[in-house]
Amino acid sequence: MAKATGAKGTRSRITAAKPAIRKAAAIAEAVDAPLPPPFPRPRGMSADAGVEISEDAFPELDAVAAIQRGLHAYNQEMGGNYDREPVTLLARAPDGTARGGLLGLTFWGWLFIDWLWLSRDLRGKGVGSELLLRAEAIARERGCAHAYTDTFSFQAPDFWLQNGYAEFGRLDGMPAGHARIWFRKAL
């Protein structure tokens, strides 16, 4: 195998491993033995790093919080103070029932719109645009100059275009037959 050095070394190691994998597959087929993993385990991970990697479908809250705190600390070290603040706007029926709303965050001079949802009977009546206008006003008050969001092609991407947002990214086939789309707007 080729000696690995840096990112290019990884590619060389993988490229060099392909003939070895084909040879191992031919031998395994001949003797009906299981195939080895296609690539060597990355160095510096798992046992080599003194940690055990495991799947956890129901992680403890302190484990989740440790990941969040660690990433937030690193992000602030690299990008400066976030001043992360939530933006929560609700559309309520007269009886107080939530019929829709907008959930987002402001940080680093941006408004991120995470969720915007309305019950079917409220759609197309300007409520979504009003929620969006109010969120943008809150963001401007907090010093934000830009906003962004992502949505799916089946979630009314035209709504974002009609409200002054421009598409800047698309991931086709997520989910199959649809796309995930990213939008942005200068405030």
NUGU-894039 format. One record per residue (C-alpha): residue number from 1; x negated, y, z negated; residue in one letter. Coordinates in steps of 0.02 Angstrom, whole numbers. Layout:
// NUGU-894039
<node><marmi>NUM</marmi><px>X</px><py>Y</py><pz>Z</pz><kolpa>A</kolpa></node>
...
// end
This chain:
// NUGU-894039
<node><marmi>1</marmi><px>0</px><py>0</py><pz>0</pz><kolpa>M</kolpa></node>
<node><marmi>2</marmi><px>-53</px><py>180</py><pz>29</pz><kolpa>A</kolpa></node>
<node><marmi>3</marmi><px>-115</px><py>278</py><pz>-120</pz><kolpa>K</kolpa></node>
<node><marmi>4</marmi><px>18</px><py>401</py><pz>-181</pz><kolpa>A</kolpa></node>
<node><marmi>5</marmi><px>-21</px><py>583</py><pz>-212</pz><kolpa>T</kolpa></node>
<node><marmi>6</marmi><px>116</px><py>712</py><pz>-242</pz><kolpa>G</kolpa></node>
<node><marmi>7</marmi><px>278</px><py>717</py><pz>-144</pz><kolpa>A</kolpa></node>
<node><marmi>8</marmi><px>192</px><py>670</py><pz>19</pz><kolpa>K</kolpa></node>
<node><marmi>9</marmi><px>110</px><py>522</py><pz>-69</pz><kolpa>G</kolpa></node>
<node><marmi>10</marmi><px>282</px><py>458</py><pz>-117</pz><kolpa>T</kolpa></node>
<node><marmi>11</marmi><px>334</px><py>459</py><pz>65</pz><kolpa>R</kolpa></node>
<node><marmi>12</marmi><px>173</px><py>368</py><pz>112</pz><kolpa>S</kolpa></node>
<node><marmi>13</marmi><px>204</px><py>237</py><pz>-22</pz><kolpa>R</kolpa></node>
<node><marmi>14</marmi><px>382</px><py>209</py><pz>40</pz><kolpa>I</kolpa></node>
<node><marmi>15</marmi><px>328</px><py>202</py><pz>222</pz><kolpa>T</kolpa></node>
<node><marmi>16</marmi><px>188</px><py>82</py><pz>180</pz><kolpa>A</kolpa></node>
<node><marmi>17</marmi><px>308</px><py>-26</py><pz>79</pz><kolpa>A</kolpa></node>
<node><marmi>18</marmi><px>427</px><py>-59</py><pz>225</pz><kolpa>K</kolpa></node>
<node><marmi>19</marmi><px>322</px><py>-197</py><pz>308</pz><kolpa>P</kolpa></node>
<node><marmi>20</marmi><px>294</px><py>-274</py><pz>137</pz><kolpa>A</kolpa></node>
<node><marmi>21</marmi><px>481</px><py>-274</py><pz>103</pz><kolpa>I</kolpa></node>
<node><marmi>22</marmi><px>517</px><py>-356</py><pz>271</pz><kolpa>R</kolpa></node>
<node><marmi>23</marmi><px>385</px><py>-488</py><pz>234</pz><kolpa>K</kolpa></node>
<node><marmi>24</marmi><px>456</px><py>-517</py><pz>59</pz><kolpa>A</kolpa></node>
<node><marmi>25</marmi><px>631</px><py>-533</py><pz>133</pz><kolpa>A</kolpa></node>
<node><marmi>26</marmi><px>571</px><py>-664</py><pz>258</pz><kolpa>A</kolpa></node>
<node><marmi>27</marmi><px>483</px><py>-763</py><pz>122</pz><kolpa>I</kolpa></node>
<node><marmi>28</marmi><px>633</px><py>-750</py><pz>3</pz><kolpa>A</kolpa></node>
<node><marmi>29</marmi><px>750</px><py>-806</py><pz>140</pz><kolpa>E</kolpa></node>
<node><marmi>30</marmi><px>639</px><py>-954</py><pz>176</pz><kolpa>A</kolpa></node>
<node><marmi>31</marmi><px>632</px><py>-1009</py><pz>-6</pz><kolpa>V</kolpa></node>
<node><marmi>32</marmi><px>804</px><py>-942</py><pz>-58</pz><kolpa>D</kolpa></node>
<node><marmi>33</marmi><px>725</px><py>-834</py><pz>-193</pz><kolpa>A</kolpa></node>
<node><marmi>34</marmi><px>793</px><py>-666</py><pz>-251</pz><kolpa>P</kolpa></node>
<node><marmi>35</marmi><px>718</px><py>-512</py><pz>-170</pz><kolpa>L</kolpa></node>
<node><marmi>36</marmi><px>607</px><py>-394</py><pz>-270</pz><kolpa>P</kolpa></node>
<node><marmi>37</marmi><px>667</px><py>-215</py><pz>-290</pz><kolpa>P</kolpa></node>
<node><marmi>38</marmi><px>638</px><py>-117</py><pz>-129</pz><kolpa>P</kolpa></node>
<node><marmi>39</marmi><px>524</px><py>14</py><pz>-211</pz><kolpa>F</kolpa></node>
<node><marmi>40</marmi><px>413</px><py>11</py><pz>-364</pz><kolpa>P</kolpa></node>
<node><marmi>41</marmi><px>485</px><py>91</py><pz>-520</pz><kolpa>R</kolpa></node>
<node><marmi>42</marmi><px>435</px><py>275</py><pz>-527</pz><kolpa>P</kolpa></node>
<node><marmi>43</marmi><px>289</px><py>308</py><pz>-641</pz><kolpa>R</kolpa></node>
<node><marmi>44</marmi><px>316</px><py>406</py><pz>-800</pz><kolpa>G</kolpa></node>
<node><marmi>45</marmi><px>495</px><py>347</py><pz>-824</pz><kolpa>M</kolpa></node>
<node><marmi>46</marmi><px>581</px><py>230</py><pz>-944</pz><kolpa>S</kolpa></node>
<node><marmi>47</marmi><px>460</px><py>122</py><pz>-1041</pz><kolpa>A</kolpa></node>
<node><marmi>48</marmi><px>308</px><py>215</py><pz>-974</pz><kolpa>D</kolpa></node>
<node><marmi>49</marmi><px>378</px><py>377</py><pz>-1049</pz><kolpa>A</kolpa></node>
<node><marmi>50</marmi><px>426</px><py>295</py><pz>-1213</pz><kolpa>G</kolpa></node>
<node><marmi>51</marmi><px>614</px><py>306</py><pz>-1184</pz><kolpa>V</kolpa></node>
<node><marmi>52</marmi><px>750</px><py>185</py><pz>-1140</pz><kolpa>E</kolpa></node>
<node><marmi>53</marmi><px>870</px><py>234</py><pz>-1001</pz><kolpa>I</kolpa></node>
<node><marmi>54</marmi><px>1046</px><py>168</py><pz>-1021</pz><kolpa>S</kolpa></node>
<node><marmi>55</marmi><px>1219</px><py>201</py><pz>-954</pz><kolpa>E</kolpa></node>
<node><marmi>56</marmi><px>1344</px><py>272</py><pz>-1080</pz><kolpa>D</kolpa></node>
<node><marmi>57</marmi><px>1524</px><py>291</py><pz>-1022</pz><kolpa>A</kolpa></node>
<node><marmi>58</marmi><px>1573</px><py>371</py><pz>-1188</pz><kolpa>F</kolpa></node>
<node><marmi>59</marmi><px>1423</px><py>473</py><pz>-1248</pz><kolpa>P</kolpa></node>
<node><marmi>60</marmi><px>1423</px><py>549</py><pz>-1422</pz><kolpa>E</kolpa></node>
<node><marmi>61</marmi><px>1454</px><py>735</py><pz>-1425</pz><kolpa>L</kolpa></node>
<node><marmi>62</marmi><px>1283</px><py>770</py><pz>-1502</pz><kolpa>D</kolpa></node>
<node><marmi>63</marmi><px>1199</px><py>681</py><pz>-1354</pz><kolpa>A</kolpa></node>
<node><marmi>64</marmi><px>1299</px><py>786</py><pz>-1229</pz><kolpa>V</kolpa></node>
<node><marmi>65</marmi><px>1261</px><py>944</py><pz>-1329</pz><kolpa>A</kolpa></node>
<node><marmi>66</marmi><px>1074</px><py>903</py><pz>-1329</pz><kolpa>A</kolpa></node>
<node><marmi>67</marmi><px>1075</px><py>893</py><pz>-1139</pz><kolpa>I</kolpa></node>
<node><marmi>68</marmi><px>1173</px><py>1055</py><pz>-1123</pz><kolpa>Q</kolpa></node>
<node><marmi>69</marmi><px>1064</px><py>1149</py><pz>-1248</pz><kolpa>R</kolpa></node>
<node><marmi>70</marmi><px>906</px><py>1085</py><pz>-1164</pz><kolpa>G</kolpa></node>
<node><marmi>71</marmi><px>961</px><py>1137</py><pz>-990</pz><kolpa>L</kolpa></node>
<node><marmi>72</marmi><px>1026</px><py>1306</py><pz>-1050</pz><kolpa>H</kolpa></node>
<node><marmi>73</marmi><px>862</px><py>1342</py><pz>-1139</pz><kolpa>A</kolpa></node>
<node><marmi>74</marmi><px>761</px><py>1295</py><pz>-985</pz><kolpa>Y</kolpa></node>
<node><marmi>75</marmi><px>873</px><py>1398</py><pz>-870</pz><kolpa>N</kolpa></node>
<node><marmi>76</marmi><px>856</px><py>1551</py><pz>-980</pz><kolpa>Q</kolpa></node>
<node><marmi>77</marmi><px>668</px><py>1526</py><pz>-993</pz><kolpa>E</kolpa></node>
<node><marmi>78</marmi><px>655</px><py>1523</py><pz>-803</pz><kolpa>M</kolpa></node>
<node><marmi>79</marmi><px>794</px><py>1642</py><pz>-749</pz><kolpa>G</kolpa></node>
<node><marmi>80</marmi><px>819</px><py>1757</py><pz>-897</pz><kolpa>G</kolpa></node>
<node><marmi>81</marmi><px>962</px><py>1774</py><pz>-1018</pz><kolpa>N</kolpa></node>
<node><marmi>82</marmi><px>1126</px><py>1712</py><pz>-945</pz><kolpa>Y</kolpa></node>
<node><marmi>83</marmi><px>1248</px><py>1810</py><pz>-1050</pz><kolpa>D</kolpa></node>
<node><marmi>84</marmi><px>1368</px><py>1668</py><pz>-1008</pz><kolpa>R</kolpa></node>
<node><marmi>85</marmi><px>1545</px><py>1718</py><pz>-1048</pz><kolpa>E</kolpa></node>
<node><marmi>86</marmi><px>1704</px><py>1625</py><pz>-1003</pz><kolpa>P</kolpa></node>
<node><marmi>87</marmi><px>1841</px><py>1700</py><pz>-896</pz><kolpa>V</kolpa></node>
<node><marmi>88</marmi><px>2009</px><py>1623</py><pz>-936</pz><kolpa>T</kolpa></node>
<node><marmi>89</marmi><px>2170</px><py>1687</py><pz>-860</pz><kolpa>L</kolpa></node>
<node><marmi>90</marmi><px>2337</px><py>1598</py><pz>-880</pz><kolpa>L</kolpa></node>
<node><marmi>91</marmi><px>2500</px><py>1611</py><pz>-783</pz><kolpa>A</kolpa></node>
<node><marmi>92</marmi><px>2636</px><py>1568</py><pz>-909</pz><kolpa>R</kolpa></node>
<node><marmi>93</marmi><px>2822</px><py>1538</py><pz>-891</pz><kolpa>A</kolpa></node>
<node><marmi>94</marmi><px>2938</px><py>1641</py><pz>-1004</pz><kolpa>P</kolpa></node>
<node><marmi>95</marmi><px>2942</px><py>1494</py><pz>-1126</pz><kolpa>D</kolpa></node>
<node><marmi>96</marmi><px>2752</px><py>1503</py><pz>-1142</pz><kolpa>G</kolpa></node>
<node><marmi>97</marmi><px>2715</px><py>1348</py><pz>-1037</pz><kolpa>T</kolpa></node>
<node><marmi>98</marmi><px>2555</px><py>1364</py><pz>-934</pz><kolpa>A</kolpa></node>
<node><marmi>99</marmi><px>2604</px><py>1358</py><pz>-750</pz><kolpa>R</kolpa></node>
<node><marmi>100</marmi><px>2431</px><py>1392</py><pz>-684</pz><kolpa>G</kolpa></node>
<node><marmi>101</marmi><px>2274</px><py>1490</py><pz>-712</pz><kolpa>G</kolpa></node>
<node><marmi>102</marmi><px>2093</px><py>1525</py><pz>-675</pz><kolpa>L</kolpa></node>
<node><marmi>103</marmi><px>1943</px><py>1462</py><pz>-772</pz><kolpa>L</kolpa></node>
<node><marmi>104</marmi><px>1771</px><py>1531</py><pz>-737</pz><kolpa>G</kolpa></node>
<node><marmi>105</marmi><px>1610</px><py>1601</py><pz>-807</pz><kolpa>L</kolpa></node>
<node><marmi>106</marmi><px>1507</px><py>1757</py><pz>-785</pz><kolpa>T</kolpa></node>
<node><marmi>107</marmi><px>1318</px><py>1741</py><pz>-793</pz><kolpa>F</kolpa></node>
<node><marmi>108</marmi><px>1163</px><py>1814</py><pz>-709</pz><kolpa>W</kolpa></node>
<node><marmi>109</marmi><px>1269</px><py>1946</py><pz>-624</pz><kolpa>G</kolpa></node>
<node><marmi>110</marmi><px>1387</px><py>1820</py><pz>-544</pz><kolpa>W</kolpa></node>
<node><marmi>111</marmi><px>1566</px><py>1764</py><pz>-571</pz><kolpa>L</kolpa></node>
<node><marmi>112</marmi><px>1585</px><py>1577</py><pz>-549</pz><kolpa>F</kolpa></node>
<node><marmi>113</marmi><px>1765</px><py>1524</py><pz>-522</pz><kolpa>I</kolpa></node>
<node><marmi>114</marmi><px>1770</px><py>1345</py><pz>-580</pz><kolpa>D</kolpa></node>
<node><marmi>115</marmi><px>1956</px><py>1307</py><pz>-574</pz><kolpa>W</kolpa></node>
<node><marmi>116</marmi><px>2105</px><py>1398</py><pz>-499</pz><kolpa>L</kolpa></node>
<node><marmi>117</marmi><px>2270</px><py>1305</py><pz>-502</pz><kolpa>W</kolpa></node>
<node><marmi>118</marmi><px>2454</px><py>1349</py><pz>-488</pz><kolpa>L</kolpa></node>
<node><marmi>119</marmi><px>2608</px><py>1240</py><pz>-501</pz><kolpa>S</kolpa></node>
<node><marmi>120</marmi><px>2688</px><py>1210</py><pz>-331</pz><kolpa>R</kolpa></node>
<node><marmi>121</marmi><px>2831</px><py>1331</py><pz>-360</pz><kolpa>D</kolpa></node>
<node><marmi>122</marmi><px>2709</px><py>1476</py><pz>-390</pz><kolpa>L</kolpa></node>
<node><marmi>123</marmi><px>2601</px><py>1449</py><pz>-236</pz><kolpa>R</kolpa></node>
<node><marmi>124</marmi><px>2615</px><py>1572</py><pz>-93</pz><kolpa>G</kolpa></node>
<node><marmi>125</marmi><px>2691</px><py>1708</py><pz>-204</pz><kolpa>K</kolpa></node>
<node><marmi>126</marmi><px>2534</px><py>1811</py><pz>-236</pz><kolpa>G</kolpa></node>
<node><marmi>127</marmi><px>2502</px><py>1741</py><pz>-410</pz><kolpa>V</kolpa></node>
<node><marmi>128</marmi><px>2336</px><py>1661</py><pz>-360</pz><kolpa>G</kolpa></node>
<node><marmi>129</marmi><px>2275</px><py>1823</py><pz>-281</pz><kolpa>S</kolpa></node>
<node><marmi>130</marmi><px>2325</px><py>1919</py><pz>-439</pz><kolpa>E</kolpa></node>
<node><marmi>131</marmi><px>2228</px><py>1796</py><pz>-548</pz><kolpa>L</kolpa></node>
<node><marmi>132</marmi><px>2079</px><py>1815</py><pz>-433</pz><kolpa>L</kolpa></node>
<node><marmi>133</marmi><px>2087</px><py>2006</py><pz>-434</pz><kolpa>L</kolpa></node>
<node><marmi>134</marmi><px>2094</px><py>2008</py><pz>-623</pz><kolpa>R</kolpa></node>
<node><marmi>135</marmi><px>1947</px><py>1888</py><pz>-638</pz><kolpa>A</kolpa></node>
<node><marmi>136</marmi><px>1845</px><py>1995</py><pz>-517</pz><kolpa>E</kolpa></node>
<node><marmi>137</marmi><px>1887</px><py>2151</py><pz>-618</pz><kolpa>A</kolpa></node>
<node><marmi>138</marmi><px>1828</px><py>2066</py><pz>-778</pz><kolpa>I</kolpa></node>
<node><marmi>139</marmi><px>1668</px><py>2013</py><pz>-689</pz><kolpa>A</kolpa></node>
<node><marmi>140</marmi><px>1634</px><py>2191</py><pz>-628</pz><kolpa>R</kolpa></node>
<node><marmi>141</marmi><px>1661</px><py>2256</py><pz>-805</pz><kolpa>E</kolpa></node>
<node><marmi>142</marmi><px>1527</px><py>2132</py><pz>-860</pz><kolpa>R</kolpa></node>
<node><marmi>143</marmi><px>1406</px><py>2196</py><pz>-727</pz><kolpa>G</kolpa></node>
<node><marmi>144</marmi><px>1431</px><py>2059</py><pz>-598</pz><kolpa>C</kolpa></node>
<node><marmi>145</marmi><px>1403</px><py>2103</py><pz>-416</pz><kolpa>A</kolpa></node>
<node><marmi>146</marmi><px>1450</px><py>1935</py><pz>-337</pz><kolpa>H</kolpa></node>
<node><marmi>147</marmi><px>1571</px><py>1790</py><pz>-354</pz><kolpa>A</kolpa></node>
<node><marmi>148</marmi><px>1567</px><py>1611</py><pz>-293</pz><kolpa>Y</kolpa></node>
<node><marmi>149</marmi><px>1670</px><py>1453</py><pz>-299</pz><kolpa>T</kolpa></node>
<node><marmi>150</marmi><px>1690</px><py>1284</py><pz>-218</pz><kolpa>D</kolpa></node>
<node><marmi>151</marmi><px>1847</px><py>1197</py><pz>-160</pz><kolpa>T</kolpa></node>
<node><marmi>152</marmi><px>1902</px><py>1053</py><pz>-51</pz><kolpa>F</kolpa></node>
<node><marmi>153</marmi><px>1972</px><py>1066</py><pz>125</pz><kolpa>S</kolpa></node>
<node><marmi>154</marmi><px>2141</px><py>1004</py><pz>61</pz><kolpa>F</kolpa></node>
<node><marmi>155</marmi><px>2148</px><py>1141</py><pz>-74</pz><kolpa>Q</kolpa></node>
<node><marmi>156</marmi><px>2193</px><py>1290</py><pz>36</pz><kolpa>A</kolpa></node>
<node><marmi>157</marmi><px>2022</px><py>1357</py><pz>88</pz><kolpa>P</kolpa></node>
<node><marmi>158</marmi><px>2114</px><py>1492</py><pz>187</pz><kolpa>D</kolpa></node>
<node><marmi>159</marmi><px>2164</px><py>1568</py><pz>19</pz><kolpa>F</kolpa></node>
<node><marmi>160</marmi><px>1982</px><py>1611</py><pz>-13</pz><kolpa>W</kolpa></node>
<node><marmi>161</marmi><px>1958</px><py>1684</py><pz>161</pz><kolpa>L</kolpa></node>
<node><marmi>162</marmi><px>2115</px><py>1790</py><pz>142</pz><kolpa>Q</kolpa></node>
<node><marmi>163</marmi><px>2044</px><py>1858</py><pz>-21</pz><kolpa>N</kolpa></node>
<node><marmi>164</marmi><px>1880</px><py>1915</py><pz>57</pz><kolpa>G</kolpa></node>
<node><marmi>165</marmi><px>1771</px><py>1763</py><pz>24</pz><kolpa>Y</kolpa></node>
<node><marmi>166</marmi><px>1652</px><py>1693</py><pz>155</pz><kolpa>A</kolpa></node>
<node><marmi>167</marmi><px>1603</px><py>1512</py><pz>175</pz><kolpa>E</kolpa></node>
<node><marmi>168</marmi><px>1418</px><py>1479</py><pz>143</pz><kolpa>F</kolpa></node>
<node><marmi>169</marmi><px>1410</px><py>1291</py><pz>126</pz><kolpa>G</kolpa></node>
<node><marmi>170</marmi><px>1504</px><py>1134</py><pz>173</pz><kolpa>R</kolpa></node>
<node><marmi>171</marmi><px>1485</px><py>951</py><pz>131</pz><kolpa>L</kolpa></node>
<node><marmi>172</marmi><px>1585</px><py>850</py><pz>257</pz><kolpa>D</kolpa></node>
<node><marmi>173</marmi><px>1650</px><py>679</py><pz>206</pz><kolpa>G</kolpa></node>
<node><marmi>174</marmi><px>1681</px><py>726</py><pz>24</pz><kolpa>M</kolpa></node>
<node><marmi>175</marmi><px>1802</px><py>643</py><pz>4</pz><kolpa>P</kolpa></node>
<node><marmi>176</marmi><px>1815</px><py>541</py><pz>163</pz><kolpa>A</kolpa></node>
<node><marmi>177</marmi><px>1911</px><py>638</py><pz>295</pz><kolpa>G</kolpa></node>
<node><marmi>178</marmi><px>1890</px><py>803</py><pz>202</pz><kolpa>H</kolpa></node>
<node><marmi>179</marmi><px>1753</px><py>924</py><pz>150</pz><kolpa>A</kolpa></node>
<node><marmi>180</marmi><px>1691</px><py>1016</py><pz>-3</pz><kolpa>R</kolpa></node>
<node><marmi>181</marmi><px>1669</px><py>1200</py><pz>39</pz><kolpa>I</kolpa></node>
<node><marmi>182</marmi><px>1575</px><py>1340</py><pz>-51</pz><kolpa>W</kolpa></node>
<node><marmi>183</marmi><px>1630</px><py>1521</py><pz>-40</pz><kolpa>F</kolpa></node>
<node><marmi>184</marmi><px>1553</px><py>1685</py><pz>-99</pz><kolpa>R</kolpa></node>
<node><marmi>185</marmi><px>1602</px><py>1868</py><pz>-107</pz><kolpa>K</kolpa></node>
<node><marmi>186</marmi><px>1515</px><py>2031</py><pz>-149</pz><kolpa>A</kolpa></node>
<node><marmi>187</marmi><px>1611</px><py>2120</py><pz>-285</pz><kolpa>L</kolpa></node>
// end
